[in-house]
Structure formats: structure tokens, C-alpha cells
Amino acid sequence: MPNATPFHPRTQALCQSYKWKDWSGYCAPCVYGMSPEREYNAIRNGAGLLDVTPLFKYDVSGKDAARFLSRVLSRDVRALKPGRMTYLCWCDDHGKVLDDGTCAHLGDGRSRLTAAAPALHWLMRHARRYDVTVADVSDEVAALALQGPTSRAILRDACGEVVDGLKFFGVATARIDGFEVVLSRTGYTGDLGYELWVDNAHALALWDALSAAGKRHNLEPVGLDALDISRVEAGFVLRGIDYTGANEALIEAQKSSPYELGLGWTVTLERDGEPFIGQAALEREKREGSAWALVGLDVDWPAIEALYAEHGLPPHVPSAAWRSMVPVYRDGRQVGRATSGTWSPTLKKNLALATVEASVSEPGTPLYLEWTVEWSRQVVPAVVTKTPFFDPPRKRA
């Protein structure tokens, strides 16, 4: 049985749908109501509150902490200042992505790494020759994501003006109802948003404080279905869906490099000191080019309508985002696969994330996506589009 997060007494009482899933060994609500529409609209027009405790969290400290992290991560974090966080990934010796996450400099020589999959064994294996301590605090620190255009106003009511000076990917310590909270201006929705990290003992008090502050700012509890729609709109990849971690891949073809996932901007090839893990392979790929590329697809909606009309049916798209491998074609030949997609209520478009051959990855390239209606496999036109699909100025403002 999955474990309950420290917020479970609140999320269980609010989850009217009784739809839950196992997220890294924890019970996580998929949707609180009968559909994710209300929760998605809260993220885009008000604020949504999401329990993200199941993320893996590792605190790294010691004299060699920055040097160690820059060895195991593909991004050089030695210049990361206290009070700043960065997004990054880490690779195996062959430059294939093991996982992606964030690294925050919490001050006093301590950094916190978040991950989608367990990484303690891998971190400890490489920490042996460094003066560093790696602590797994995954089960000790609870976390909430507060996302949406009114999230700043909610936090201002809950913890004061400390939130006003917090820049994009900034980290600060705040006090809410007398207890300490680590606050970061980050999230997985592509909108204005924050994540709050707190000791388990104060988890319910934090939920209650944010709920009280959010009453006049259209705050809603949000499940994973609404988050999935938002993250596809934002063009964010999801481990296990849009890519397979290199340590879990069964064959070489299932592995991906940062460049193939659109994460090349997180790789610091030029740096002083010892090389990072996978550096030689990534330098070679940078010179020679990548075989694959992750792209956005804008799928032709009138073509979808026409397919359904051929069967006398109205067009249908799922209310939640989809997560399945769907072939992508060019000139009758399969050139890749779409891995997740959604109908965007905000953009009024049918969107997908796909891994395709690099030769057909330029924005504007016409492709075809397999689409099945009444057990009949057809194709519909799609155009390669830059991601993020949705990128409001308020996210960084």
C-alpha cells in the first residue's frame, strides 16, 4: 500500500472523486472533483495548491559540497549563490540522462537536490572521495506547490512581504504562523508559482494557513491530472513518460541525452577543474550533432473533426492529458513518437510533445500524428512548434 503524505488528512477529506495514484510510494490525488477542468482553471486564472511531497529530496553539505555536485551534475553549480535555485539534469558516463530536477543553495554550505526517482545510491557511490555529507530528507520534508496568477497575493497574506522580493528561481526562508518554511519561486506548471518546503510536523498547519489566505484569491486544491495539462502546455518533460532514465532503460535506444530532450541549455561544457560525469560523451555529441530532438506538435484540429465526422461522431479528446507512445510520420515513414499531449483549454489547441529525428525537428516542419477513431488507425497533420506553448510574462515578472 502507498504511504500517506503529511498532508493526507486534508487531501483525503477534499478528494470527492476517490481517484488516487501511487506517486513514488505515496498516495496522490489525480483529481479532486469529477474532472480536472476546475483545477486547471484555478492554475491559470487563480491559484492551485498541490501536494508534491513525493519528490525525492537530498541535502548535500560539507567542504566539498559544490565541487561534488558539479562533478555529478551536468550543470556547474559552483557559482550558484545562496538563495538561488537552478533546474538541471544528471547523466551516466555515456552522457545519457538519469534524471532531471532542481538544485537549491540554501546557505551555510548546504544545497538541496530534488529528483523524480531515487538517487541516493548513485550520489553516495560518487561521494566517497569528497568531504561531503548526503542526507536523504525525502521522508522528513513535506512540500506544496502553490501555482497560478494569484499565488503571490496568497503568500503575501500568509507570510508578509518576503515574497515580493523573491525573483524567478529564488529561494528564501519565511515564517508562517510561527514556523519556518523554505520558499522557492519555482513550479511545474509554466505559470507564476511557488513551492514551499516544511518539516513534516508543520505540514497541516501550512496547508491550513495557505487555505485560509487563499479564500479570497480563488485557491483550489489541485490533483495530478490538472498538473499534467499545465506541464504539457509549458513544454516540461516527465521522466518515465517523455524519456526513460538511463538506469532503467532495457536497451540503448530507450536512452536520451540532454540535447535530445531539449535540455542542452542545462549542460555546462566549459568549466574549470575536474570533468563532470558524461562530459566527454556530451562534448562529442555537441560537435557531431544529435540523432533525436524533443519538439512540440500543434495537431490539426479540423483534421481530427473530419476523422470523427467520417464515422458520424462528434470529435473527442480526453479531459486529461494522455501519456502513451503514438507514432509520428513524415512522407509515409515513421520518424518518431509523441509521448504526451493534451487539449489546451487556454490556447484552444491540441498539443503534444514528441521525440523525432533531428532532420525533421525544425519549427514549421509538417508531420503526421497517428490518430485512432473507432478502431481505425489514421493520421492527422501536425506542425513542429517551439516550446513552451504557453509562457506568460507573469511567470518571471
LINFEN-V893790 format. One record per pair of residues at least 24 apart in sequence whose C-alpha atoms are under 10 Angstrom apart, sorted by the first residue. I is the first residue (numbers start at 1). J is the second residue. If there is no record, write none. Layout:
<<I,J> <I,J>>
//
This chain:
<<1,25> <1,26> <1,27> <2,26> <2,27> <2,28> <3,27> <3,28> <3,54> <4,28> <4,53> <4,54> <5,51> <5,52> <5,53> <5,54> <5,139> <5,142> <5,143> <5,200> <5,203> <6,51> <6,53> <6,139> <6,140> <6,141> <6,142> <6,143> <6,199> <6,200> <6,201> <6,202> <6,203> <6,204> <6,207> <7,50> <7,51> <7,52> <7,53> <7,142> <7,143> <7,144> <7,200> <7,202> <7,203> <7,204> <7,205> <7,206> <7,207> <7,208> <8,51> <8,203> <8,204> <9,204> <10,204> <10,207> <10,208> <10,221> <11,50> <11,51> <11,207> <11,221> <11,222> <11,223> <14,221> <15,221> <15,222> <15,223> <19,223> <20,223> <20,224> <21,224> <22,54> <23,52> <23,53> <23,54> <23,55> <23,116> <23,224> <24,53> <24,54> <24,55> <24,56> <24,116> <24,117> <24,118> <25,54> <26,53> <26,54> <26,55> <27,54> <28,52> <28,53> <28,54> <28,223> <28,224> <29,221> <29,222> <29,223> <29,224> <29,225> <30,222> <30,223> <30,224> <30,225> <30,226> <30,227> <30,228> <30,320> <31,221> <31,222> <31,223> <31,224> <31,225> <31,226> <31,227> <31,320> <32,220> <32,221> <32,222> <32,223> <32,224> <32,225> <32,226> <33,221> <33,222> <33,223> <35,225> <35,226> <35,319> <35,320> <36,222> <36,223> <36,224> <36,225> <36,226> <36,227> <36,228> <36,229> <36,319> <36,320> <36,321> <37,225> <37,226> <37,229> <37,319> <37,320> <37,345> <38,220> <38,221> <38,222> <38,226> <39,219> <39,220> <39,221> <39,222> <39,223> <39,224> <39,225> <39,226> <39,227> <40,148> <40,189> <40,220> <40,222> <40,223> <40,224> <40,225> <40,226> <40,227> <40,228> <40,229> <40,230> <40,320> <40,344> <40,345> <40,346> <41,148> <41,220> <41,222> <41,226> <41,230> <41,345> <41,346> <42,147> <42,148> <42,149> <42,150> <42,217> <42,218> <42,219> <42,220> <42,221> <42,222> <42,226> <43,146> <43,147> <43,148> <43,149> <43,150> <43,151> <43,189> <43,190> <43,191> <43,192> <43,193> <43,218> <43,219> <43,220> <43,221> <43,222> <43,226> <43,227> <43,230> <44,147> <44,148> <44,149> <44,150> <44,189> <44,190> <44,191> <44,192> <44,230> <44,345> <44,346> <44,392> <45,147> <45,148> <45,149> <45,150> <45,217> <45,218> <45,219> <45,346> <46,147> <46,148> <46,149> <46,150> <46,151> <46,214> <46,216> <46,217> <46,218> <46,219> <46,220> <47,145> <47,146> <47,147> <47,148> <47,149> <47,150> <47,151> <47,152> <47,153> <47,154> <47,191> <47,192> <47,193> <47,214> <47,217> <47,218> <47,219> <47,220> <47,221> <47,222> <48,145> <48,146> <48,147> <48,148> <48,149> <48,150> <48,151> <48,193> <48,214> <48,218> <48,219> <48,220> <48,221> <48,222> <48,223> <48,226> <48,227> <49,144> <49,145> <49,146> <49,147> <49,148> <49,151> <49,193> <49,194> <49,195> <49,207> <49,210> <49,211> <49,214> <49,219> <49,220> <49,221> <49,222> <49,223> <50,143> <50,144> <50,145> <50,146> <50,147> <50,195> <50,207> <50,220> <50,221> <50,222> <50,223> <50,224> <50,226> <50,227> <51,142> <51,143> <51,144> <51,145> <51,146> <51,195> <51,196> <51,207> <51,221> <51,222> <51,223> <51,224> <52,142> <52,143> <52,144> <52,145> <52,195> <52,196> <52,197> <52,223> <52,224> <53,138> <53,139> <53,140> <53,141> <53,142> <53,143> <53,144> <53,145> <53,196> <53,197> <53,198> <53,200> <54,115> <54,116> <54,117> <54,138> <54,139> <54,141> <54,142> <54,143> <55,101> <55,114> <55,115> <55,116> <55,117> <55,118> <55,138> <55,139> <55,141> <55,142> <55,143> <56,101> <56,113> <56,114> <56,115> <56,116> <56,117> <56,118> <56,119> <56,120> <56,136> <56,137> <56,138> <56,139> <56,141> <57,101> <57,102> <57,103> <57,112> <57,113> <57,114> <57,115> <57,116> <57,117> <57,118> <57,119> <57,120> <57,135> <57,136> <57,137> <57,138> <57,139> <57,140> <57,141> <57,142> <58,103> <58,111> <58,112> <58,113> <58,114> <58,115> <58,118> <58,119> <58,120> <58,123> <58,133> <58,134> <58,135> <58,136> <58,137> <58,138> <59,103> <59,104> <59,105> <59,106> <59,110> <59,111> <59,112> <59,113> <59,114> <59,133> <59,134> <59,135> <59,136> <59,137> <59,138> <60,103> <60,105> <60,109> <60,110> <60,111> <60,112> <60,113> <60,123> <60,132> <60,133> <60,134> <60,135> <60,136> <61,107> <61,108> <61,109> <61,110> <61,111> <61,112> <61,131> <61,132> <61,133> <61,134> <61,135> <62,108> <62,109> <62,110> <62,111> <62,130> <62,131> <62,132> <62,133> <62,134> <63,109> <63,110> <63,130> <63,131> <63,132> <63,133> <64,109> <64,127> <64,129> <64,130> <64,131> <64,132> <64,133> <65,109> <65,110> <65,111> <65,127> <65,130> <65,131> <65,132> <65,133> <65,134> <66,105> <66,109> <66,110> <66,111> <66,132> <67,130> <67,131> <67,132> <67,273> <67,274> <67,276> <68,123> <68,126> <68,127> <68,128> <68,129> <68,130> <68,131> <68,132> <68,276> <69,103> <69,111> <69,113> <69,123> <69,126> <69,127> <69,132> <69,276> <70,268> <70,271> <70,273> <70,274> <70,275> <70,276> <70,277> <71,126> <71,127> <71,273> <71,274> <71,275> <71,276> <71,277> <71,278> <71,279> <72,122> <72,123> <72,126> <72,127> <72,275> <72,276> <72,277> <72,278> <73,99> <73,100> <73,103> <73,266> <73,267> <73,268> <73,276> <73,277> <73,278> <73,279> <74,100> <74,258> <74,264> <74,266> <74,267> <74,268> <74,269> <74,275> <74,276> <74,277> <74,278> <74,279> <74,282> <75,103> <75,264> <75,265> <75,266> <75,267> <75,268> <75,269> <75,271> <75,276> <76,266> <76,267> <76,268> <76,269> <76,270> <76,271> <76,272> <76,276> <77,103> <77,104> <77,105> <77,111> <77,268> <78,105> <78,271> <79,105> <80,104> <80,105> <80,111> <81,105> <81,106> <81,107> <81,170> <82,106> <82,107> <82,108> <82,109> <82,110> <82,111> <82,170> <82,171> <82,172> <83,107> <83,111> <83,166> <83,167> <83,169> <83,170> <83,171> <83,172> <83,173> <83,183> <83,184> <84,111> <84,166> <84,167> <84,168> <84,169> <84,170> <84,171> <84,172> <84,184> <84,185> <85,111> <85,112> <85,113> <85,168> <85,169> <85,170> <85,171> <85,184> <85,185> <85,186> <86,113> <86,168> <86,169> <86,170> <86,186> <86,266> <87,113> <87,114> <87,169> <87,186> <87,263> <87,265> <87,266> <88,113> <88,114> <88,258> <88,263> <88,264> <88,265> <88,266> <88,267> <89,115> <89,257> <89,258> <89,263> <89,264> <89,266> <89,267> <90,257> <90,258> <90,266> <90,267> <90,276> <90,277> <90,278> <91,245> <91,246> <91,247> <91,256> <91,257> <91,258> <91,276> <91,277> <91,278> <91,279> <91,282> <92,122> <92,245> <92,246> <92,247> <92,257> <92,276> <92,277> <92,278> <92,279> <92,281> <93,276> <93,277> <93,278> <93,279> <93,280> <93,281> <93,282> <94,246> <94,257> <94,277> <94,278> <94,279> <94,280> <94,281> <94,282> <95,246> <95,255> <95,256> <95,257> <95,258> <95,259> <95,276> <95,277> <95,278> <95,279> <95,280> <95,281> <95,282> <95,283> <95,284> <95,285> <96,244> <96,245> <96,246> <96,247> <96,252> <96,254> <96,255> <96,256> <96,257> <96,258> <96,259> <96,260> <96,277> <96,278> <96,281> <96,282> <97,239> <97,243> <97,244> <97,245> <97,246> <97,247> <97,255> <97,256> <97,257> <97,258> <97,259> <97,260> <97,261> <97,263> <97,278> <98,122> <98,239> <98,243> <98,244> <98,245> <98,246> <98,247> <98,248> <98,249> <98,255> <98,256> <98,257> <98,258> <99,238> <99,239> <99,240> <99,243> <99,244> <99,245> <99,246> <99,247> <99,258> <100,237> <100,238> <100,239> <100,245> <100,258> <100,263> <100,266> <102,169> <102,186> <104,169> <104,170> <104,171> <104,184> <105,170> <105,171> <105,172> <106,171> <106,172> <106,173> <106,182> <107,171> <107,172> <110,134> <112,136> <112,137> <114,138> <115,239> <116,238> <116,239> <116,240> <116,245> <117,239> <117,240> <117,245> <126,277> <137,199> <139,199> <139,200> <140,198> <140,199> <140,200> <140,201> <141,196> <141,197> <141,198> <141,199> <141,200> <141,201> <141,202> <141,203> <142,196> <142,197> <142,198> <142,199> <142,200> <142,201> <142,202> <142,203> <142,204> <142,206> <143,181> <143,182> <143,183> <143,195> <143,196> <143,197> <143,198> <143,199> <143,200> <143,203> <143,206> <143,207> <144,183> <144,187> <144,194> <144,195> <144,196> <144,197> <144,198> <144,203> <144,206> <144,207> <144,210> <145,183> <145,184> <145,185> <145,186> <145,187> <145,188> <145,189> <145,193> <145,194> <145,195> <145,196> <145,197> <145,222> <146,185> <146,186> <146,187> <146,189> <146,192> <146,193> <146,194> <146,195> <146,196> <146,210> <146,219> <146,220> <146,221> <146,222> <147,185> <147,186> <147,187> <147,188> <147,189> <147,190> <147,191> <147,192> <147,193> <147,194> <147,195> <147,219> <147,222> <147,227> <147,395> <148,187> <148,189> <148,190> <148,191> <148,192> <148,193> <148,194> <148,218> <148,219> <148,394> <148,395> <149,191> <149,192> <149,193> <149,217> <149,218> <149,392> <149,394> <149,395> <150,192> <150,193> <150,214> <150,216> <150,217> <150,218> <150,219> <151,191> <151,192> <151,193> <151,194> <151,210> <151,214> <151,217> <151,218> <151,219> <152,185> <152,192> <152,193> <152,194> <152,217> <153,213> <153,214> <153,216> <153,217> <154,209> <154,210> <154,211> <154,212> <154,213> <154,214> <154,215> <154,216> <154,217> <154,218> <154,219> <155,183> <155,194> <155,209> <155,210> <155,213> <155,214> <156,213> <157,209> <157,210> <157,212> <157,213> <157,214> <158,206> <158,209> <158,210> <158,211> <158,212> <158,213> <158,214> <159,209> <159,210> <159,213> <163,194> <166,194> <167,395> <167,396> <167,397> <168,192> <168,193> <168,194> <168,395> <168,396> <168,397> <169,193> <169,194> <169,396> <170,194> <171,195> <171,196> <172,196> <173,197> <176,202> <176,205> <176,206> <176,209> <176,210> <177,202> <177,205> <177,206> <177,209> <178,202> <178,205> <179,205> <179,206> <180,206> <181,206> <185,395> <185,396> <186,395> <186,396> <187,231> <187,395> <188,227> <188,228> <188,230> <188,231> <188,232> <188,234> <188,235> <188,236> <188,237> <189,226> <189,227> <189,228> <189,229> <189,230> <189,231> <189,232> <189,233> <189,234> <189,235> <189,236> <189,390> <189,391> <189,395> <190,230> <190,231> <190,232> <190,233> <190,234> <190,235> <190,236> <190,388> <190,389> <190,390> <190,391> <190,392> <190,394> <190,395> <190,396> <191,230> <191,231> <191,234> <191,390> <191,391> <191,392> <191,393> <191,394> <191,395> <191,396> <192,391> <192,392> <192,393> <192,394> <192,395> <192,396> <192,397> <193,394> <193,395> <193,396> <224,320> <224,321> <225,319> <225,320> <225,321> <225,322> <226,319> <226,320> <226,321> <227,320> <227,321> <228,320> <228,321> <228,322> <228,323> <228,340> <228,341> <228,342> <229,319> <229,320> <229,321> <229,322> <229,340> <229,341> <229,342> <229,343> <229,344> <229,345> <229,351> <230,321> <230,342> <230,344> <230,345> <230,346> <230,390> <231,321> <231,341> <231,342> <231,388> <231,389> <231,390> <232,296> <232,321> <232,322> <232,340> <232,341> <232,342> <232,343> <232,344> <232,351> <232,352> <232,353> <232,387> <232,388> <232,389> <232,390> <233,296> <233,341> <233,342> <233,343> <233,344> <233,345> <233,346> <233,347> <233,349> <233,350> <233,351> <233,352> <233,353> <233,387> <233,388> <233,389> <233,390> <233,391> <234,387> <234,388> <234,389> <234,390> <234,391> <234,392> <235,262> <235,294> <235,295> <235,296> <235,341> <235,351> <235,352> <235,353> <235,386> <235,387> <235,388> <235,389> <235,390> <235,391> <236,261> <236,262> <236,353> <236,387> <236,388> <237,261> <237,262> <237,263> <237,294> <237,339> <237,340> <237,353> <237,354> <238,323> <238,339> <238,340> <240,323> <240,339> <241,323> <241,324> <241,325> <241,339> <241,340> <242,294> <242,323> <242,324> <242,325> <242,337> <242,338> <242,339> <242,340> <242,353> <242,354> <242,355> <243,294> <243,339> <243,355> <256,290> <256,291> <256,292> <256,293> <256,294> <256,355> <257,281> <257,282> <257,285> <257,290> <257,291> <257,292> <257,293> <258,282> <258,290> <258,293> <258,294> <259,285> <259,286> <259,289> <259,290> <259,291> <259,292> <259,293> <259,294> <260,285> <260,289> <260,290> <260,291> <260,292> <260,293> <260,294> <260,295> <260,355> <260,356> <260,357> <260,358> <261,292> <261,293> <261,294> <261,295> <261,354> <261,355> <262,292> <262,293> <262,294> <262,295> <262,355> <262,387> <263,294> <289,358> <290,357> <290,358> <290,359> <291,356> <291,357> <291,358> <291,359> <292,335> <292,336> <292,355> <292,356> <292,357> <292,358> <292,359> <292,360> <292,361> <293,336> <293,354> <293,355> <293,356> <293,357> <293,358> <293,359> <293,360> <293,361> <293,362> <294,336> <294,337> <294,338> <294,339> <294,353> <294,354> <294,355> <294,356> <294,357> <294,358> <294,361> <294,384> <294,386> <294,387> <295,338> <295,352> <295,353> <295,354> <295,355> <295,356> <295,357> <295,358> <295,360> <295,361> <295,362> <295,363> <295,383> <295,384> <295,385> <295,386> <295,387> <295,388> <296,338> <296,341> <296,351> <296,352> <296,353> <296,354> <296,355> <296,361> <296,363> <296,382> <296,383> <296,384> <296,385> <296,386> <296,387> <296,388> <296,389> <297,338> <297,341> <297,350> <297,351> <297,352> <297,353> <297,354> <297,363> <297,364> <297,365> <297,366> <297,367> <297,368> <297,369> <297,381> <297,382> <297,383> <297,384> <297,385> <297,386> <297,387> <297,389> <298,341> <298,349> <298,350> <298,351> <298,352> <298,353> <298,364> <298,366> <298,367> <298,381> <298,382> <298,383> <298,384> <298,385> <298,386> <298,389> <299,341> <299,343> <299,349> <299,350> <299,351> <299,352> <299,367> <299,368> <299,369> <299,380> <299,381> <299,382> <299,383> <299,384> <299,385> <300,349> <300,350> <300,351> <300,368> <300,369> <300,380> <300,381> <300,382> <300,383> <301,343> <301,348> <301,349> <301,350> <301,351> <301,380> <301,381> <301,382> <302,380> <302,381> <303,379> <303,380> <303,381> <303,382> <304,350> <304,371> <304,372> <304,373> <304,378> <304,379> <304,380> <304,381> <305,380> <306,380> <307,371> <307,372> <307,373> <307,374> <307,376> <307,378> <307,379> <307,380> <308,372> <308,373> <308,374> <309,373> <310,373> <311,373> <311,374> <311,376> <313,373> <313,374> <315,373> <316,373> <317,342> <317,343> <317,350> <318,342> <318,343> <319,343> <319,344> <319,345> <320,344> <321,351> <321,352> <322,352> <323,352> <323,353> <325,354> <326,352> <326,354> <326,369> <326,370> <326,371> <326,372> <327,354> <327,355> <327,356> <327,368> <327,369> <327,370> <327,371> <327,379> <328,354> <328,355> <328,356> <328,367> <328,368> <328,369> <328,370> <328,371> <328,379> <328,380> <328,381> <328,382> <329,356> <329,360> <329,366> <329,367> <329,368> <329,369> <329,370> <329,379> <329,380> <329,381> <329,382> <330,360> <330,365> <330,366> <330,367> <330,368> <330,369> <330,381> <331,366> <331,367> <331,368> <332,367> <332,368> <333,368> <334,367> <334,368> <334,369> <334,370> <335,359> <335,360> <335,361> <335,367> <335,368> <336,360> <336,367> <336,369> <337,369> <337,370> <338,369> <338,370> <344,389> <344,390> <346,390> <347,389> <347,390> <349,389> <350,382> <351,382> <351,383> <351,385> <351,389> <352,382> <352,384> <352,385> <352,389> <353,384> <353,385> <353,387> <354,384> <356,384> <360,384> <361,385> <361,386> <362,386> <363,387>>
//
